[in-house]
Amino acid sequence: MSKPLQFFGSLPMATRLLLLFSFVTLLILSSISPSFSKDQNGKTKPVSEDDDEDLRFLEEAHDDHNAASHLQYPDSDQFDNEDGPDDEDFENFGDFDGSDADQYKQPVVDEKDVVVLMEGNFSDVIEKNKFVMVEFYAPWCGHCQALAPEYAAAATELKGENVVLAKIDASEENELAQKYDVQGFPTVHFFIDGVHKPYPGQRTKDAIVTWIKKKIGPGIYNVTTLDDAERILTSESKVVLGYLNSLVGPESEEFAAASRLEDDVNFYQTVNPDVAKLFHIDSRVKRPALVLVKKEAEKLSYFDGQFVKSEISKFVFANKLPLVTNFTRENAPSIFESQIKKQLLLFATSNNSVKVISVFQEAAKLFKGKLIFVYVEMDNEDVGKPVSDYFGITGDGPKVLAYTGNDDAKKFVLEKEVTLDNLKAFGEDFIEDKLKPFYKSDPIPETNDGDVKIVVGNNFDEIVLDESKDVLLEIYAPWCGHCQALEPTYNKLAKHLRGIESIVIAKMDGTTNEHPRAKSDGFPTILFFPAGSKSFDPITVDADRTVVAFYKFLKKHASISFKLEKPASTTKKTESSGVKDASDSSFDDVKDEL
């Protein structure tokens, strides 16, 4: 017998029983008391059950070939960015461009008048020139390649003016790009005495030249001869002419001040009756008079308000766009960067548009300055079809959709026939926020028995917003390589948790389904909706993309506590190892001794 046991046996019986009772009590307390560890500051803290839990079995490989939740994705090498092809275009419809930068053929561009900037000469050029326009670009950017010939042509036309047009490769000059908060390409800033502001206009030569001339010039131009008047009417798509009593004085000053508020329209003034007549102003009219001339269906708009800056600007703003704008890449900025955010979009094929476009134009007259009317040609493969897909519009049309713009991005569908009366009522309800939003949705699955539940727009409330369930939702895109890489991990997590009734693991194709509670900043986006808290915003899951990390996240955030049973195979492995817990071994020794 060992010495400790000999000593124990030599003690009186009462003492031995007291010691034995104390020892057993300590063993029991140690088995139910929390363990302690030290945190990063060296302070003692209890170790949670999760920290002690052996989660290695979660990462063990198992056969997923029969999982009903398997995602059918294309080759993961098809795309290499997390947000997908031309993500800026799909996240921000105002910059829509269906082009693929890899397929874009670089045009031959004469950029002899564009100054190349780098870290070494940037400050010098900005300091020595009162007016400088700077384009921050990336060589691989399709938008930048499309802008290049327009920008170069603008630089050549403005040569000799008091302005410099320059460009800087932001992919090389990272510090300058960060300093000027370049978030996408191209980003164009205009510097006046070193102070910069973003260029808000269209990416065309004429728009750039007109905008810059407004900034560096007097704002208005005199027209004294018929030759000048004819040249202006021939070369410009929209102009404003003021028929004044004098080319100087209060009237001209108000006119010039209004001009500076409208960057994309040139303002001209005259006192010549023949020039006024050429611009369709009656020479006998009371002056000052004002007309906006456009090369559109509604060619002429006459001003009848008070001749002051604010009223003139308001009139031009409300009338400068066409009654109906045909959607193209070139005019997208003028639509989506307008101060008028709400839009009515007509979707129709070229054959079907003939019978409704005139009705659409008549309706547009009723909402000038309040709504922008846009026609999308659905059978235009280059632009119209991608735009239709973006909005979830199928078929041949005609279909009318109201859109609140990029900031809010709500859509509303006219369910009635496209008539003037229906458009009028629809437009008025849209302005007064009386319409019910439309959200894209795939058909609800006939069966949904997989470990990962399929969510679409029309069953989102039923599955995700079920207050009795903790729901983990992945918003993915079929072409997203990162989503494909996550798939086996997500499936494995769902398989482990299939027996937990309170937890739902779900996925939704974010390219074909929408819901106001499912906001994604890219793909994949993973959101957690705790049970009993569905009226609050979901929790964005930023955990590592491993089964263990997802499991720990759910243990921490789930409203309904759960316990995951280890697989039988794992339990058997532990039992066959022959390793016993130290406290169990000690207790057995004492029990044997008794």
N, C-alpha and C positions, 0 to 999 in steps of 0.2 A: 504493500500500500504506500502511496506517495506521502511525503511529509505533510502537505496541506490537509490531506484527508485524515492522516493520523491525528493531527492537531484538532481537526473538526470532531473526530470521534472521542477525544479525551475530554471534551467540554460536557458540562451537565446537560441533561436532556432539555430542560426549559430554555437554556441559552441556545442550544442547537436549533430548537424549533423557532425561536425568535429570529435568529440569523437567517434560517431558511425562508421564513415568511417575508423578511425584508428583501431578500435576494429575488424571490419570485415576484414581489411587487415591483421592483425596479425593472425586471424583464418585461412585465406587462406594460408598464408606463412607457418604456422605450419603444415598444412595438406600436403604440397608438399616438405618441407625441410626434410633432413635426421635426424633421431633421433641420439642421442649420448649416448655412454656408456663409462665405464672406462675399460681399458685393465688391464692385470696382473701387470703392472707397475704403475697403478693409473693415466695414461694419458687418456685424453678424445679422443674418436675415434667415427666415425660414425657407426651406426648399419646398417648392410646391409639388403636388402629386405628379404633375406633368414632367417636372425635372427628373423625378425618380423613375418615371414610367419608361419601360423598355419599348421603344417604337421601331426597332429595327425591322420587325416583321412587316411594317407598312411598305417598306421599300423592296421586299423580297419579290423576285420575278414570279409572275404567274401568267397563265394562258388567257389572253384577252380576245382570242380569235372569234369567239361567239358573242362578244359583248354587243348588245343591241344598240349601244350608244356610239358605235364607231362612226367617225366623221369621214366622209368621202371627199378628200381634198386633192387638188392637182399637185403636180410635182413641187416640192418645197423650194426648189431652186428657181422657180419661175419668177419670184419676187424676193428681194433681199432687204426690204425695209419693213419696219413693224406696222406702219400705217397703210401700206398698200401703194398701188400705182398712182402717181400724181395726187398724193394725199391732200395737198393744199386745195386742189380743185374740188374734191368731194367734200371736204370739211367746210370750205368757204365757197359757196356756189357763185358768188360774185366774181371770182377769178376763174370761172370754169373755162377749161381748155382741154379738149379730148386728145391732144397731141401727146405722143410718147417721145421723150427727149432722146432716147436711144435711136429712134427711127428718123429723127429730124435731120434733114440734110442742111448743113451749114451753108447759108447763101454767101455769095461773093459780095462783100461790103467794102465800100471805099470810106474808110474812117480817118481820112487825112486831117479832118478838122476837129476830131475828138481828142482831147488831151488825156493821156494815160497817167493816172495818179498812183503813187505808192507811198509808203510811210515816209520816204525821204523828201518828197516834194509836195505832199498833201497840204501841210500848213502854209507853205510858201505861196501856193496858188490861191488858197482861200483868203489869205491876208492881203495879197496884192490886187485882187479883183473884187469889185463891189458885188457883182452878180455871178454866181457859179452854180450850174446844175451838175449834180454828181449822180451817176448810176452805179450802184453796188450790184455786181453781177457774179455769176458763176459760169465757167465755160461750158459745163454740161447741161445747163438749164435751158429747156426748150423755149420758155417764155422770153428769156434773155436773147436767145438767138433770133426770135421773131421780132423783138424790139430793135435789134442792132441796125438794120438798114434804115428804119424810120428815124432813129436817134441820130445816125450819121447824116442823113439828109437834112434834118433840122439844124444840126451843127453847121452844115455848109450854107444853108439859107440865112442863118443868123451871123455868119462870118462878117466881121466889120462892125457889128453891133457891140454894145458895151456889155457883153456876156460871154462866159466860157462854158462850153459843154464838155464834161469830162466823165471818165469811167474808171472804176477801180475793181480789180479782181478780189472779191471778198473772200474767196476760198483760200487765197494766199495771204491777204492782209487781214488776219483774224482780229488783231487788236483794234484796228479802225472800225471793222464791222461791229465789234462789241460796243465800242464807244458810241456809235450812232444807232445802236439797237436794231441792227438788221436781223429780222426774223424770217425773211423769205426773199426769193429772187424773182424779178429784179426789185430792188428798193431804190427809189429815186428821191433825192432831197434837193431843195433849192436853197442856196445860201445868199443872204443879203447882208453885207457887212459882217460876215462870219456867223450870223445867226441863221439856223436852218429850219425849214418846214417841209413836210412831205409834199410831193407833187401828186395831186389828186385826179389828174385828168386822164384822158385816153392815151394809149400807147401808139399814137400815130404822129407822123411828121406835122401835119396841119394843127393838130391839137396842141402839140408841144410848142410850136412856133407861136400860135395865138396866145397861149397861156403866158409864155415868157414875155411877149411884147406887151401884154397887159401889165406885167410886173415892172418892166424897165422903161416903158414909154408913158405917154400922156394919158392913155386910157381911151381916148377918142381921136378920130381922124377926120379931117375936113375933106368933103367931096365938092369940088367946084365945077368940074366939067362932066359932060355926058360920057366922054371916053372913059374917065375914071369910074363913073357909075356902072357902065356896061361891064367893065373888067371885074368889078366887085361882084356883080350879080352872076357873072359867068363862072367865076373861080371859087366862090364860097357857098357852102351848103346852107348856112343860115347867117343872117346879119340883121342888125338893128339900125334904123335910120331915124334921126331926129330932124324934123323940119322946123328950124328955129327962126327967131327974129334977128338974132345976131350970133356970130361964131364965138363971141366972148361975152362974159357977164354971168349973171346969176343962173340963167337957163342952162348955159353950157357947163357951168360948174356942177349943177345938180346932175346933169347927164353924165359927166365924167365920173362923178362919185359913184353913181349907179353902175357904171361900166366896170369899176374895180371890184364889184361884188360878184360879177359873173365872169368866171375865168374862160369859158369855152365859147363865147360869142363876141364877135367884133362889133364895136359901136362906131357909127359914122354920123356926122352932122353936116347939114347944108342949109343955105339960105336961097339956093337957086330953085325957082319954081319948076324948071324943066327937069332937073334931077329928081325933085320930089315926085313929079308925074311918072318918071321912069320906075320909081319904087312904088307906084300905085297909090300915091297920096294926091288927093285933089289939091291943086295949087291954090284954090280959093279957100281952103279950110282955115279955120282959126288956128294960129300958131301960139305956142309950140304944139306940134303934132308928132306922133311916133308910130312906126310900123315895124313889125318883125316879119321878115321874109324868109321862107324855108322852101327847099326843093322837095316838098312832101305833098301829100293829098290835101292837107290844110295849108295852102301856100302863104296866106296872109293873115296876120293877127294885128288888129288896131287897138291902140291904147286909148282909154277914155277916162283915166283917173287924174288925180292931182299930180302935176309935174314936179315931183320931189323924188329924191334918191330912193327912199324905201318903197314907194309905190311903183316906180319904174322897175326896180329890181324884182319886186314881187310879180309884176306882169311878165317880165322876160323869163323868169324861172318857171312860171306856170305854162308858158307857151313854147319854150325852145325845143322841147322834145317832139318828135312826130306824134300824131294821134295814136298810131300803133307802130311800135318798133319791132322790126324783124330781128330775132335773136341771132347774133353772130359773135364770133370771138372778138371782132374789132369793137363792137358797140356794147359789149357786156359791161365794161366799167361805167359807161354813161348811165346804164340801167341800175346797177347795183350799188354805185357810189353816189347816187342822187340823194338829195335831202328828202325826197319823197320815198319812203321805205316800202310802202304797201303797193303791191303789184297785182294785176289781173293778167293771167297768162292763158292764151288760147292755144290749145294743142290740136293740130289737124294735119293730115297729109296734104300735099300740094293740090290734089284733085278735090278734096273735100273742103278746102279753105275758101274756095271761090264764093260759095253760097252764104258764108257767115262773116267773112272779113269786113264787108261793108257795114253789117249790123254792129260788129265789134267797134268799127271806127265811129259810128254814130253814138254808141254808148260812151266812147272815150271823150267825146265833146262835153258830156255831162259831168265829167269828173276831172277836168283839167286842173292841175295844181294839187290834186288830192290823191289820185292813183296813177300809176304808170301802166299802160296797156302794152302787152308784149305778145307777139305771134311766134310760136315755135313750130317749125316745119318738121313733123314727126318722121317723114321718110328721108330726111337729110341725114345720111349715115355719118357724116363728119361731125355735126354738132347737134342736130335736132334729136336724133335717136338717143344719144347719151343723156341729153337733158331730160327727155321723156322718162328714161329709165331712172334717173336720179329722183324724179318726183313721183315715180310709181304709176305713171300713166301708160296704159296699154291700149291696143286696138288702133283704129284708124282715125278716131275722133269724129266730129269735133267735141272737145272737152274743155271746159273752162275751170281754172283753178286759181284761187286767191292765195297769195303768199305774203307773209309779213316781213320778209327780208331776212338777211343772215343773222342778225342779232337775236331774233326771237325764233325764226324758222318754223312758224306754224303754217299749215296748209289747210285750205277749205275747198271743197269740190261743189260746183254747181250741178245739182242732180237733175235739173230741168232742161228743157230744150233751150238752145241758144237763140233767144229772141231779145229784142230791145227792152221789152218790159221786164223780162226775167233778169237780164243783165243789170238793169237799173235797180231793181229790188235787191239783187245779190250784192251789188256794189255798195248800196246804202247800208245794208246789214253788216257788210265787211267793215266799213268805216266806223260803225257804231259798236263793233265787237259783239255782234249777236249771233255769229255763226259757230257751228260745232266743228272742231278741228278734224282733219282727216289724217290717219296714220297708215303707212304701208303695212301689209301683213301677208305672209304666206298662208296657204290653207292650213287649218288646224289638223294635225296628224290624226288619222283614223285610229291608230294605236300608239300608245306612249308608255310602253312597259319597260323600256331600257333603264339601265342604272342611271344614265344621264337623261333627264327629261327634256323634251324638245319644247321650247317656248317660241311662239310667234306673236305678232302684235295682237291678234284677236283672242289669245288665251293667256295673255300676260297677267291680267288681273286675277284670273282663276288660280294660276300656279304660283306666281311670284308674290302677289299681294295677299296670299292666304295668311291670315294673322296667326294661325295655329302652327305654322311651319317656319323654321329657320331656313332661308333659301340662299344658296350660293349660285350666282349667275355669271356665266362667261358670255360676253358679247364678242363675236368673232367675225371674220370675213373668210370666205372659202379660199381666196387666193393668198391669204396671209401666212408667210412662212413661220412666224413665231407662234401662230395659232396651231399650225401643224405640229410643231415641236412640243407644244403643251399637251396635245391630245392624249398620248398614252398615260401621262401623269394624271390628267383630269379623269380619264376613264378608270384608272387604278383607284383613285380616291373614291369615286362613286361606287366602285365594286366593294371596297372595304366598308362603306357606310350604308350599303343597301338595306341592312337590317334595322337601321335607326329611323323609326317612323317620323320623328320630329324634324329630320333634316332632308332637304331636297337639293340635289346637285343638278343644275340645269344649264342649258346653253341656248343662245339665240343668234341667228345670222343677222348681223347688224346692217348688212347691205340691202336686205329685202324686207326687214321688219323695223317698226318704230314704235315707241311708246314714250309718253312724256316723262316717265320715271326712269327711263333707260338712256342716260346720257353717256356717250363714250367719247374719249379724247384720242382714240386710236384703237388699233386692234392688236392683241386682245385687250379688252377692258373687263375686269372681274369685280363684281359688286356683291355685297352681302346685305341681305334684307332680314334683320332680326325679327323673330316672332313677336307679335304684340306691339311692334313699333313701325308699322308699314306706312304710317302717315308722315314719318320723318325721312330725310334723305338717306339713301343707302350708304354703307361704309365702303369706300374704295379699298380693295385688297392690294396691299403693296408688299405682301410676304414673298419670300423666295418661292420659285415655282417648283416645289417638291411636294410629295405627298405628306411628308412629316410636317413641313411648314404650314400647309393648308390645314392639316389636322389640328395643329396647335392653335392656329388662328380661330378655327371653329370652336375649340374648347374654351378659348378665352372670350369670344364674343357671342356665342349662341345664347339666346334667352332661355332655352330649355336645355338643362344639363343632360348629358348623355354619357354612357359608358360603352366603350368599344371592346368587345370580347376578342381575345387573341384567337387565331385559328388553332384548331386541335393539334395540327402538326407542330406548331411552335411550342405548345404546352408539353407535348411528349418529349421534344428535344430537351427542354429544361429538366424534366423529371429524369431522363436517362443520363444526364450528365453526372449524377452522383454528387453534386455540390449542394450542401445544405446551408441554410442561413445560420450565421454564427450564433444568434440568440436561440434558435431552435436547438442547435448542438449543445449549447451550455445547459439549456433547460433539461435536455435528455440526460446529461451527465448527473445533474442534481437529482432528477427523478430516479435514476438507477441507484444512486447512493442511498436514497431514502428506502 
